[in-house]
Amino acid sequence: MAKEKLALTKQRLDTWLWAARFFKTRRLATEAISGGKVHLNDQRAKPSKEVRLDDELQINKVGYRWEIIITGLNPQRRPAKEAQLLYLEKDDSIQRRKALIALNKDINASAPQSERPTKKQRRQIHRFKQAD
């Protein structure tokens, strides 16, 4: 009797976040869920909460916010191209994130960048100070 592959109808939230590549490890996903950074259908959830197709997730991570709808379940962590097929991000979420990315890029570009002296420049500085 051969094992048949059954289509998944539900999956743990922390496992799904890990498989969809929002977090590098299940432990990080679990900590984010427990810390209130992930909401399932506009409610806080536990890491063991089961997600189903068409559930809505709000994920807050490093100042960015994703609002997504679950379109697929996968118990294994697959390549990023396949992970992107597990969800559909809402248009306003995409626009907000892109605007925030552009703003952060502008802020970092306008901030003064201090350049560290090279080895040759450090030697010259040292010699100049020793000359006194």
C-alpha positions in Angstrom: 0.0 0.0 0.0 1.7 3.2 -1.2 1.5 6.4 0.7 -0.7 9.0 -1.0 0.0 12.7 -0.8 -3.0 14.5 0.7 -3.5 18.1 -0.1 -3.1 20.2 3.0 -6.2 22.0 4.2 -4.6 23.6 7.3 -1.1 24.3 8.7 0.4 25.7 11.9 0.9 29.5 11.6 4.6 29.4 12.6 5.4 26.7 10.1 3.6 28.6 7.4 5.5 31.8 8.1 8.7 29.9 8.0 7.8 28.0 4.7 6.7 31.3 3.1 10.1 32.8 4.0 8.9 35.7 6.2 11.2 34.4 8.9 14.5 32.5 8.7 13.6 30.0 11.4 10.5 28.7 13.1 11.7 30.0 16.4 11.9 33.5 15.0 8.4 33.1 13.6 7.2 31.8 17.0 8.7 34.8 18.8 7.1 37.3 16.4 3.7 35.7 16.8 4.0 35.6 20.6 5.2 39.2 20.6 2.1 40.4 18.8 3.8 41.1 15.5 1.6 38.7 13.5 -2.2 38.9 13.4 -4.5 36.3 11.8 -7.8 37.6 10.6 -7.4 40.8 12.6 -6.8 38.9 15.9 -3.7 37.9 17.8 -2.9 34.3 17.5 -0.7 31.6 19.0 2.1 29.9 17.0 0.1 26.7 17.0 -3.0 28.3 15.5 -3.9 26.6 12.2 -4.2 28.7 9.1 -6.3 27.8 6.1 -6.5 29.1 2.5 -8.0 32.6 2.2 -7.0 33.6 5.8 -5.7 37.1 6.2 -2.4 37.9 7.9 -0.8 41.2 9.0 2.9 40.8 9.6 5.0 43.6 11.2 8.7 43.1 10.8 11.6 45.6 11.1 9.3 48.6 10.6 7.5 47.2 7.5 4.0 45.8 7.4 2.6 43.1 5.1 -1.1 42.5 4.6 -1.5 39.2 2.8 -4.0 36.6 1.9 -2.9 32.9 2.2 -3.3 31.2 -1.2 -1.2 28.0 -0.6 0.1 25.8 2.1 3.4 24.0 2.1 4.9 22.1 5.0 8.5 22.4 3.7 10.6 25.4 3.1 11.0 25.7 -0.7 12.9 28.2 -2.9 11.8 31.9 -2.7 10.1 31.7 -6.1 7.8 28.9 -4.8 7.3 30.6 -1.4 5.9 33.7 -3.2 3.1 31.6 -4.6 1.9 30.8 -1.1 0.4 34.3 -0.6 -1.1 37.3 -2.3 -0.2 40.7 -1.0 -2.8 43.5 -1.0 -2.2 46.5 -3.3 -2.3 49.1 -0.6 0.2 47.1 1.4 2.6 47.0 -1.5 2.3 50.7 -2.1 2.9 51.5 1.6 6.0 49.3 1.8 7.4 50.8 -1.4 6.9 54.3 -0.1 8.6 53.4 3.1 11.5 51.8 1.3 11.9 54.9 -0.8 11.8 57.2 2.2 14.4 55.1 4.1 16.6 55.2 1.0 16.4 59.0 0.8 17.1 59.3 4.6 20.2 57.1 4.3 21.4 58.9 1.2 21.2 62.3 2.8 22.9 61.2 6.0 26.6 62.0 6.1 28.7 59.0 5.5 31.9 58.9 7.5 34.7 57.2 5.6 37.1 55.1 7.5 40.7 55.9 6.7 42.6 53.3 4.7 45.7 51.6 6.1 47.9 54.1 4.2 46.0 57.1 5.5 46.2 55.7 9.1 50.0 55.4 8.7 50.2 59.0 7.5 48.1 60.2 10.4 50.3 58.3 12.8 53.5 59.8 11.3 52.0 63.3 11.4 51.2 63.0 15.1 54.6 61.5 15.8 56.3 64.4 14.1 55.2 66.8 16.9 
